Amino acid sequence: MINQENTYLGADGLAYCKICGEPVEAFFPPDSILGMKKHFRQCACIRQKREVEEKAYKEREHRELVERNRKICFEEPRMYDWNFELAEKTTTIEKAKEYTANWNDMKKNHIGFLLWGPIGTGKSYIAGCIANALLNREITVKMTNFNTIIDDMFPLEDKTEYINALARYELLILDDLGTERNSEYALGIVFSVIDRRYRSGRPLIVTTNLPIKQLKEETNIEKKRIYDRILEMCVPLYVGGSSYRSDIAHEKMGKMKTFFATAESSQTENIIEQTGTKTI
């Protein structure tokens, strides 16, 4: 139905849009069997409006998909905001950014990272940055740890399906390797998850406080076969420097001191205003 208020009749007998000047009608071919002379067509205004609506729809779908996948990926909401833009510019961060930029090649060649180093240097944060960068591109990622996996699997009858589900993510991140229980049962699950991921041909990222030397020279047979699999799948990347957690603690302490100093100053000013006296 043509809106006559927004159109005018052209010399050729077609209705034209008053805004863009394009016809909103077109003639059927003379030999048309429909018995009609004219049909509706979209002018530039309508096409542009549709493009804007389609773009908004796709952007909304993208945001909703990314947010769903982000909630599946992380077990703690604070990880949603871990990103490269907020990270300190270090060699390790730059290598992690290169990894995400070259994701298609990393995925094709089954290349992962082994982020190792002292406690509190930001290994988990870097892994989270990688996860969020890929999630924003609609790539499925799961970041978890073996303590959670072992607890989740304990009551399950079908443990194989749980392990297979982990293997289906395009990227799997296993955080804090070495902090899980040291029992035969726990080590068996660790190997099953690592081995299934290995056979899936998909990349794996592991973070650990264990020294790389210990991983390479492990003598315990059960642990050695786990570490050998990881070293075959993952490129070791040392994460050193000052403790990331200590830096955050110092930053918070600084903010707290500033806050209390400001609060104390304001309180003193209020006393002066109310009493007209100065404190020494």
C-alpha positions in Angstrom: 0.0 0.0 0.0 1.6 3.3 -1.1 1.4 6.2 1.3 0.1 9.0 -0.9 1.1 11.7 1.7 4.8 10.9 1.1 4.6 10.4 -2.7 3.8 12.3 -5.8 2.7 11.2 -9.3 5.5 11.4 -11.9 5.1 12.2 -15.6 5.5 8.5 -16.4 2.5 7.6 -14.3 4.5 6.1 -11.4 4.4 7.2 -7.8 7.7 8.8 -6.5 9.0 9.2 -3.0 9.0 12.9 -1.9 12.1 12.4 0.2 14.6 10.5 -2.0 13.0 11.0 -5.3 13.0 7.4 -6.3 9.9 5.6 -7.7 8.0 3.5 -5.3 6.3 1.7 -8.2 7.5 -0.1 -11.3 5.7 -1.3 -14.5 5.2 -5.0 -15.1 6.4 -6.3 -18.5 3.8 -5.7 -21.2 3.3 -9.4 -21.6 2.7 -10.1 -17.9 0.0 -12.7 -17.3 -1.0 -11.1 -14.0 -3.2 -8.6 -15.6 -1.7 -5.7 -13.6 0.3 -2.8 -14.9 2.3 -1.7 -11.8 3.8 -3.3 -8.7 5.4 -1.9 -5.5 9.2 -1.3 -5.3 11.4 -0.2 -2.5 12.8 3.3 -2.8 16.2 4.4 -1.2 14.4 5.5 2.0 12.8 2.1 2.6 16.0 0.2 1.7 18.0 2.3 4.1 15.5 1.8 6.9 15.5 -1.9 6.3 19.3 -2.0 6.3 19.4 -0.1 9.6 16.8 -2.5 11.2 18.7 -5.6 9.9 22.0 -4.2 11.3 20.4 -3.5 14.7 18.8 -7.0 14.7 22.1 -8.7 13.9 24.0 -6.6 16.5 21.4 -7.5 19.1 21.6 -11.2 18.2 25.4 -11.0 18.4 25.4 -9.3 21.8 22.9 -11.9 23.2 24.9 -14.8 21.8 28.2 -13.4 23.2 26.7 -12.8 26.7 25.2 -16.3 26.8 28.5 -17.9 25.8 30.3 -15.6 28.4 28.1 -16.9 31.2 28.8 -20.5 30.1 32.5 -19.8 29.8 33.2 -18.3 33.2 32.3 -19.4 36.7 32.8 -15.9 38.3 31.1 -12.7 36.9 34.2 -10.7 37.7 35.9 -12.5 34.8 33.5 -10.9 32.3 35.5 -7.7 32.4 39.0 -9.2 32.0 40.3 -7.8 28.7 43.4 -6.7 26.9 42.5 -3.0 27.0 42.7 -2.9 30.8 45.9 -5.1 30.9 49.4 -3.7 31.5 51.3 -3.7 28.2 53.9 -6.5 28.7 55.6 -9.0 26.3 53.3 -11.8 27.6 50.2 -9.7 27.0 51.4 -8.9 23.5 51.9 -12.6 22.7 48.5 -13.4 24.1 47.0 -10.7 21.8 48.9 -12.2 18.8 47.4 -15.6 19.7 43.9 -14.3 19.5 44.6 -12.3 16.3 45.9 -15.5 14.7 43.2 -17.7 16.2 42.3 -19.4 12.9 45.9 -20.6 12.4 46.2 -21.6 16.1 43.0 -23.6 15.8 44.0 -25.2 12.5 47.4 -26.3 14.0 46.0 -27.3 17.4 48.3 -24.8 19.2 47.7 -23.8 22.8 49.5 -22.0 25.6 51.0 -23.3 28.9 51.0 -20.1 31.1 53.4 -20.9 34.0 55.1 -18.9 36.6 54.9 -17.8 40.3 51.7 -17.3 42.2 49.8 -14.1 41.6 51.5 -12.9 38.4 48.3 -12.7 36.3 48.2 -16.1 34.5 44.5 -16.5 35.0 43.9 -12.9 34.0 45.8 -13.4 30.7 43.8 -16.6 30.0 40.6 -14.7 30.7 41.6 -11.9 28.4 42.2 -14.5 25.6 38.8 -16.0 26.4 36.9 -12.7 26.2 38.6 -11.6 23.0 37.5 -14.9 21.3 34.1 -14.8 22.9 33.5 -11.4 21.4 34.0 -13.1 18.0 31.4 -15.7 18.8 34.0 -18.4 19.4 33.0 -20.9 22.1 35.3 -21.0 25.1 35.2 -22.8 28.5 37.4 -21.7 31.4 37.4 -23.9 34.4 39.7 -25.9 36.8 40.1 -29.4 37.8 38.7 -29.0 41.3 35.4 -27.9 39.8 35.5 -30.6 37.2 36.2 -33.3 39.8 33.3 -32.0 42.0 31.0 -31.8 39.0 31.8 -35.3 37.8 31.7 -37.1 41.2 27.9 -37.7 41.3 27.5 -38.3 37.6 26.8 -41.8 36.2 27.8 -40.8 32.6 31.2 -39.2 33.2 32.2 -39.7 29.6 29.6 -37.3 28.3 30.8 -34.6 30.7 34.3 -35.0 29.4 33.1 -35.0 25.8 31.2 -31.8 26.4 34.5 -30.1 27.5 36.2 -31.4 24.3 33.6 -29.7 22.1 34.4 -26.1 23.0 36.5 -24.5 20.4 39.0 -23.4 23.1 39.3 -25.1 26.6 41.1 -23.2 29.4 42.2 -25.2 32.4 43.2 -22.9 35.3 45.5 -23.7 38.2 46.8 -27.1 37.2 48.5 -28.7 40.2 46.1 -27.4 42.9 43.7 -30.3 42.5 43.6 -33.3 44.8 46.5 -35.7 44.4 44.5 -38.9 44.7 44.5 -41.7 42.1 40.9 -40.9 41.3 41.6 -37.2 40.7 44.7 -37.8 38.6 42.6 -40.3 36.5 40.0 -37.6 35.7 42.8 -35.0 34.9 44.3 -37.4 32.4 40.9 -38.3 30.9 40.1 -34.7 30.3 43.5 -33.8 28.9 43.6 -36.9 26.7 40.1 -36.4 25.3 41.0 -32.8 24.5 44.2 -34.0 22.8 42.2 -36.5 20.6 39.6 -33.8 19.7 42.3 -31.8 17.9 41.2 -28.6 19.5 43.5 -26.1 21.3 44.0 -26.1 25.0 45.3 -23.4 27.4 46.6 -24.4 30.8 47.8 -22.1 33.7 49.9 -23.5 36.5 52.2 -22.4 39.3 54.3 -25.5 38.8 57.8 -24.8 37.3 58.3 -25.9 33.7 61.3 -28.0 34.9 59.1 -30.0 37.2 56.6 -30.7 34.4 59.4 -31.9 32.1 61.2 -34.0 34.7 58.2 -35.5 36.6 59.0 -39.1 37.7 55.5 -40.1 38.9 54.0 -42.1 36.0 50.4 -40.8 36.3 51.5 -37.2 36.4 54.2 -37.6 33.7 51.7 -38.8 31.1 49.5 -35.8 32.0 52.3 -33.3 31.7 53.7 -34.9 28.5 50.3 -34.5 26.8 50.1 -30.9 27.9 53.6 -30.1 26.7 52.8 -31.6 23.4 49.7 -29.5 22.9 50.8 -26.2 24.5 53.6 -23.7 24.0 55.1 -22.8 27.4 54.9 -19.0 28.1 56.5 -17.7 31.3 54.4 -15.2 33.2 56.7 -13.4 35.7 57.1 -10.0 37.1 55.6 -8.6 40.3 52.6 -10.3 41.8 49.5 -9.1 40.1 47.4 -9.7 43.2 49.9 -7.8 45.3 49.8 -4.9 42.9 46.0 -4.8 43.1 46.2 -5.0 46.9 48.7 -2.0 47.0 46.4 -0.1 44.6 43.4 -0.7 46.8 45.4 0.3 49.9 46.4 3.5 48.2 42.8 4.3 47.3 41.7 3.6 50.8 44.4 5.9 52.3 43.3 8.7 49.9 39.7 8.1 50.8 40.3 8.3 54.5 42.6 11.3 54.1 39.8 13.1 52.1 37.2 12.1 54.6 39.2 13.3 57.6 39.9 16.6 55.8 36.2 17.1 55.1 35.3 16.2 58.7 37.8 18.8 60.0 36.5 21.5 57.7 33.0 20.8 58.9 34.1 21.2 62.5 35.8 24.6 61.6 32.6 25.8 59.9 30.4 24.8 62.8 32.5 26.0 65.7 34.5 28.8 64.1 37.7 27.3 65.6 40.8 25.8 64.1 42.4 22.6 65.3 46.1 22.3 65.7 
